[in-house]
Amino acid sequence: MKTIERYVFTSFLSSFLLAFLVLSFVLTIGLMVQIVQYILQGLPVDLVGEFALVTFPETLQWTVPLGLLVSSILVFSRMSADSEIAAMRACGINIFTVMRWPLLFAAACTILGIFVNNEIVPRGHEVRRNLLRRISVGAGLDLLEPGKVISDFPKVKILFKNKVGNTLEDVVVVDFSNPKIDHRLIIASKTIVEKDGRDIIFDMRDMTIDPIDEDHPGMAHAARFKYRMKDALKDGKYNPKEKDLTFFPYTAKDGSKRDGILTVLKKRKDNVKKIRKTQELKDKGMLKIAKKELSELRTEFMKRFVFAFASICFVLVGVPLGIRAQRRESSIGMAIALATALSYYLVIILMLSLEKKAAIRPDILIWLPVVICCVLASKLIPKNL
């Protein structure tokens, strides 16, 4: 009996590792392309390495469950097609026996997923956002892409068509720095970018500005004009979002104390109760906003567990589906795996899109794919005993 269990689990584990590596490679192609671009554009290697290090763990919430699903279907469909499952039944071996170690491994992956989704991914999410801010703001315009509106600088939006070194072509600047006018529109055919301390200087050629200032509302043209953005390279303070909240409180790199997600949940619940008790009917808008914020955080919290439970759910469903496939072609198994995973994650994505709809309780409905998988497993597994 132990020999059979070892044989099944060895096949399952080797298939899982292969599927995990392939899926990890596919999901990180975009990341690798971005890393290569940063390196070629001169970003320090240590900063690039930190960016890659904090981004990779986020892929685990996808690659581990999908790897388990693919390996479950492919391994057990092969065993079924080779009549190994039929031989085990003839020897009186129960399907639960051969599922034992794959299920235990999936349970361990679920526990690991809960930890990763609640501790590692949130911290990595915050670090990545700060790194992106350092990349986009700290490095000036060196790493910013042409054709995209740049809004990382204070009170200024920039758009340019092409970039050659530190020279920008067809530049459009919308300046909101003067409170006495709505905005100033500055257009230049060519601009040379220079740095002066924390300021960025745009040496503009063949430029147009409208208006000149609050005292001169008209348009002006100039062959050359230097425009200075003060404190453009000053690091801004990043405000943590729901995705950045870990399960346990911790101290960030900047020394600030970060509350755990349960603490923030309690504060938002108390805030809703307080508004209900103290506000009059005319202030229902405040209550509505508080409920939205609470629902959003609840859904984010539950999403982490639903993503983690995908590991054991996919094995519970994948094993009987693989046995019932009874065909050698891997394309059949892959089609079944794709349909199962797509259905599971579509429900999660739908609930996340409704996370601010407190009335329908998306934080509870997001557990629907887990419930469906358990119901399917309870129906399919007995049929394969």
C-alpha positions in Angstrom: 0.0 0.0 0.0 2.8 2.4 0.9 4.5 1.6 -2.4 1.4 2.6 -4.4 1.0 5.8 -2.4 4.6 6.7 -3.0 4.3 6.0 -6.7 1.2 8.2 -7.0 2.6 11.0 -5.0 6.0 10.9 -6.8 4.2 11.2 -10.1 2.0 14.0 -8.8 4.9 15.9 -7.3 7.1 15.7 -10.4 4.2 16.8 -12.6 3.5 19.7 -10.2 7.1 21.0 -10.2 7.2 21.0 -14.0 3.8 22.7 -14.3 4.8 25.2 -11.6 8.1 26.1 -13.4 6.3 26.5 -16.8 3.5 28.7 -15.3 6.0 30.8 -13.3 8.0 31.4 -16.5 4.8 32.4 -18.5 3.6 34.7 -15.8 6.9 36.4 -15.3 7.7 37.1 -18.9 6.3 40.6 -18.6 8.3 41.2 -15.4 11.5 40.0 -17.1 11.0 42.3 -20.1 10.4 45.2 -17.7 13.5 44.3 -15.7 15.6 44.2 -18.9 14.3 47.6 -19.9 15.2 49.1 -16.6 18.7 47.7 -16.8 19.3 48.9 -20.3 18.0 52.4 -19.3 20.6 52.6 -16.6 18.7 51.9 -13.4 21.0 50.6 -10.6 21.1 46.8 -10.5 20.3 46.6 -6.8 17.1 48.6 -7.3 16.1 46.3 -10.2 16.9 43.2 -8.1 14.7 44.5 -5.3 11.9 45.2 -7.7 12.1 41.6 -9.1 12.4 40.1 -5.6 9.2 41.7 -4.3 7.2 41.1 -7.5 7.8 37.4 -7.8 5.9 36.2 -4.6 2.7 37.7 -6.0 2.7 35.2 -8.8 2.7 32.3 -6.3 -1.0 32.8 -5.6 -1.6 31.9 -9.2 1.1 29.4 -10.1 0.8 27.1 -7.1 -2.9 26.4 -7.4 -2.8 26.1 -11.2 0.2 23.8 -11.0 -1.7 21.5 -8.6 -4.8 21.5 -10.8 -2.8 20.7 -14.0 -0.8 17.9 -12.2 -4.0 16.4 -10.7 -5.8 16.1 -14.0 -2.8 15.0 -16.1 -1.5 12.4 -13.6 -4.8 10.8 -12.8 -6.1 10.9 -16.3 -2.9 9.0 -17.4 -3.4 6.5 -14.6 -7.0 6.0 -15.6 -6.1 5.6 -19.3 -3.4 3.1 -18.4 -6.0 1.1 -16.4 -4.0 1.7 -13.2 -7.0 3.1 -11.4 -9.1 0.1 -12.5 -6.3 -2.2 -11.2 -6.2 -0.4 -7.8 -10.0 -0.8 -7.5 -9.8 -4.5 -8.3 -7.2 -4.8 -5.5 -9.6 -3.1 -3.1 -7.7 0.2 -2.9 -9.9 3.1 -2.2 -9.6 6.3 -4.2 -9.1 8.2 -1.0 -5.9 6.2 -0.4 -4.2 7.4 -3.6 -5.5 10.9 -3.0 -4.2 11.1 0.5 -0.7 12.6 -0.1 -1.7 14.9 -3.0 -4.4 16.3 -0.7 -2.0 16.7 2.2 0.5 18.4 -0.1 -2.4 20.7 -1.3 -3.3 21.5 2.3 0.3 22.5 3.0 0.2 24.7 0.0 -3.0 26.2 1.2 -1.5 27.1 4.6 1.6 28.5 2.8 -0.7 30.5 0.5 -2.5 32.0 3.5 0.8 33.2 4.9 2.1 34.4 1.6 -1.1 36.3 0.7 -1.4 37.9 4.1 2.2 38.7 4.9 4.6 38.5 1.9 2.4 39.8 -0.9 1.1 42.9 0.9 4.6 44.0 2.0 5.9 43.3 -1.5 3.0 45.3 -3.0 3.9 48.3 -0.9 7.6 48.0 -1.6 6.9 47.7 -5.3 4.8 50.8 -5.3 7.5 52.7 -3.5 10.1 51.4 -6.0 8.0 52.4 -8.9 7.7 55.9 -7.4 11.4 56.0 -7.0 11.9 54.8 -10.6 9.4 57.3 -12.1 10.1 60.3 -9.8 13.6 59.7 -8.5 15.1 59.0 -11.9 13.4 62.0 -13.5 12.4 61.4 -17.1 15.0 58.8 -17.9 12.7 55.9 -17.4 9.3 57.4 -18.4 7.8 56.2 -21.6 6.8 58.4 -24.6 3.2 58.7 -25.5 1.9 58.4 -21.9 0.7 61.2 -19.7 3.2 61.6 -16.8 1.5 62.8 -13.6 4.1 61.8 -11.0 5.4 65.3 -10.6 3.7 67.8 -8.3 1.1 70.0 -10.0 2.4 69.2 -13.5 1.3 66.8 -16.2 3.7 66.0 -19.1 3.3 64.3 -22.5 6.0 63.9 -25.1 6.1 62.0 -28.4 9.7 60.8 -28.6 12.9 60.7 -26.5 16.5 60.6 -27.5 18.8 60.7 -24.5 17.8 63.7 -22.4 16.1 65.4 -25.3 12.3 65.2 -25.7 10.4 65.9 -28.8 6.9 67.4 -29.2 6.4 68.1 -25.5 3.1 69.2 -24.0 3.2 70.5 -20.3 0.0 71.3 -18.3 1.1 73.5 -15.3 -1.3 73.7 -12.3 1.2 75.4 -10.0 -0.2 78.9 -10.1 -3.4 79.0 -7.9 -4.5 82.2 -9.6 -5.2 80.6 -12.9 -6.8 77.3 -13.8 -3.7 76.0 -15.7 -1.0 76.9 -18.2 -0.5 75.0 -21.4 3.1 74.9 -22.7 4.0 73.3 -26.0 7.5 72.9 -27.4 8.9 71.1 -30.4 12.1 70.1 -28.6 13.1 70.1 -24.9 16.4 69.4 -23.2 16.0 68.0 -19.7 18.5 69.0 -17.0 18.6 68.4 -13.3 19.4 71.1 -10.7 19.3 69.5 -7.2 15.7 68.4 -6.7 14.5 70.6 -9.5 14.1 69.6 -13.1 14.7 72.2 -15.8 13.1 72.0 -19.2 15.2 74.0 -21.8 12.4 74.4 -24.4 12.9 75.3 -28.0 10.2 76.8 -30.3 7.7 76.9 -27.5 4.2 78.4 -27.0 2.7 79.2 -23.6 -0.9 80.1 -22.8 -1.5 82.1 -20.7 1.8 83.8 -19.7 0.6 84.4 -16.1 -2.3 85.8 -14.2 -1.6 89.4 -15.3 -1.1 88.5 -19.0 -3.9 86.2 -20.1 -2.8 86.0 -23.7 -0.6 83.5 -25.6 3.1 84.0 -26.2 5.7 82.4 -28.5 9.5 82.1 -27.9 12.4 80.5 -29.6 13.8 79.4 -26.3 12.4 79.3 -22.8 13.6 77.6 -19.6 10.8 76.1 -17.4 11.7 74.9 -13.9 9.8 72.3 -11.9 10.7 72.9 -8.3 11.1 69.8 -6.0 10.2 67.5 -8.8 12.6 64.8 -7.5 11.4 65.1 -3.9 10.2 61.7 -2.7 6.5 61.8 -1.9 4.9 60.0 1.0 3.1 56.9 0.0 -0.1 56.2 1.7 -0.7 52.4 2.2 -3.7 50.9 0.5 -5.9 47.9 1.4 -3.6 45.6 -0.6 -0.7 46.7 1.5 -2.2 45.7 4.9 -0.6 42.6 6.4 -2.2 40.3 8.9 0.1 41.3 11.7 1.2 44.8 12.6 4.8 45.6 11.6 7.3 48.5 11.4 8.0 49.8 7.9 11.5 50.7 6.6 10.8 54.4 7.2 10.1 53.6 10.9 6.3 54.1 10.7 4.0 51.7 12.5 1.6 49.8 10.3 -1.6 48.3 11.7 -2.6 44.8 10.8 -5.6 44.3 8.6 -7.7 43.0 11.5 -7.0 46.2 13.4 -8.0 48.4 10.4 -11.2 46.2 9.9 -12.2 46.9 13.5 -11.6 50.6 13.1 -13.8 50.7 10.0 -16.6 48.7 11.7 -16.5 51.0 14.7 -16.6 54.0 12.4 -19.8 52.6 10.7 -21.4 52.1 14.1 -20.4 55.5 15.2 -21.8 57.2 12.2 -25.1 55.3 12.5 -25.5 56.5 16.1 -24.4 60.1 15.8 -25.3 61.3 12.3 -28.6 62.6 11.2 -30.5 61.5 8.1 -29.0 64.3 6.1 -25.6 62.7 6.6 -26.4 59.4 5.0 -23.6 60.1 2.5 -21.0 59.6 5.2 -22.5 56.3 6.2 -22.5 55.2 2.6 -18.8 56.0 2.2 -17.9 54.2 5.5 -19.8 51.1 4.4 -18.0 51.1 1.0 -14.6 51.3 2.7 -15.5 48.5 5.1 -16.8 46.3 2.3 -13.7 47.0 0.2 -11.4 45.9 3.0 -13.5 42.9 3.9 -13.5 41.7 0.3 -9.7 42.2 0.1 -9.2 40.2 3.3 -11.4 37.3 2.2 -9.9 37.3 -1.3 -6.5 36.3 0.2 -8.1 33.2 1.8 -10.0 32.3 -1.3 -6.9 32.5 -3.4 -5.1 30.2 -0.9 -7.9 27.7 -0.8 -7.7 27.3 -4.5 -4.9 24.9 -3.9 -6.9 22.2 -2.1 -10.1 22.9 -4.1 -8.3 22.3 -7.4 -6.9 19.0 -6.2 -10.3 17.9 -4.8 -11.9 18.6 -8.2 -8.9 17.8 -10.4 -8.4 14.2 -9.3 -11.9 12.9 -10.0 -12.1 14.9 -13.2 -8.8 13.4 -14.3 -10.0 9.9 -13.6 -13.2 10.5 -15.5 -11.4 11.9 -18.6 -9.9 8.4 -19.3 -7.9 9.6 -22.3 -4.2 9.9 -23.0 -4.3 13.2 -24.8 -2.9 16.0 -22.7 -5.0 18.5 -24.6 -8.1 17.1 -23.0 -6.6 17.5 -19.5 -5.4 21.0 -20.2 -8.8 22.0 -21.5 -10.5 20.7 -18.3 -7.9 22.5 -16.1 -8.4 25.7 -18.0 -12.2 25.6 -17.7 -12.0 24.8 -14.0 -9.5 27.6 -13.2 -11.2 30.1 -15.4 -14.5 29.5 -13.7 -12.9 29.8 -10.2 -11.1 33.0 -10.9 -13.9 34.7 -12.9 -16.1 34.6 -9.8 -13.3 36.1 -7.7 -12.8 38.9 -10.3 -16.5 39.5 -10.4 -16.7 39.9 -6.6 -13.7 42.2 -6.6 -15.4 44.4 -9.2 -18.3 44.7 -6.8 -16.2 45.2 -3.6 -17.8 48.6 -2.9 -21.4 47.2 -3.1 -21.8 46.6 0.6 -25.5 45.6 0.2 -24.7 42.4 -1.6 -21.9 41.4 0.7 -19.1 40.6 -1.9 -16.9 39.5 1.0 -19.2 36.5 1.5 -20.1 35.8 -2.1 -16.4 35.6 -3.0 -16.4 32.2 -1.2 -18.8 30.9 -3.8 -16.1 29.2 -6.0 -14.8 27.4 -2.9 -18.3 26.2 -2.1 -18.9 25.1 -5.6 -15.6 23.1 -5.7 -16.5 21.4 -2.5 -20.0 20.4 -3.8 -18.5 19.2 -7.1 -15.9 17.1 -5.2 -18.6 15.6 -2.9 -20.5 14.5 -6.1 -17.5 13.4 -8.2 -15.4 11.5 -5.7 -18.0 9.0 -4.6 -18.6 8.1 -8.2 -15.0 7.1 -8.5 -14.7 5.0 -5.4 
